[in-house]
Amino acid sequence: MHYSKGAPPMLLVQKKKGKMADWGPVVIAVVLFVLLTPGLLFQLPGSGRIVGLGNMQTSVGSILVHTIFFFGLLTIFLIIVPVHIYVG
């Protein structure tokens, strides 16, 4: 950059300010995705029961129910209760 001789001293030194990244939404989405994977912790509706615990199976119904839970909880944590994790 080129500055004229009459430039104020504060313009001669330009500091690059680092922006802090907000990782809260990313962390919340990943944790909810892992915890709400059908069959990992629980499956709703389960195969043969209403709730299956740790059976590592899935069905179309359980995928739809877990998807609704995921987006509902994600909306709550990102919009209603703003979670912020700043790294930088």
Protein Blocks (a to p, Z undefined) as FASTA:
>chain_A
ZZdfklcfklmpccdddddddfklmmmmmmmmmmmpghilmccddehiabdghklpacfk
lmmmmmmmmmmmmmmmmmmmccdddeZZ
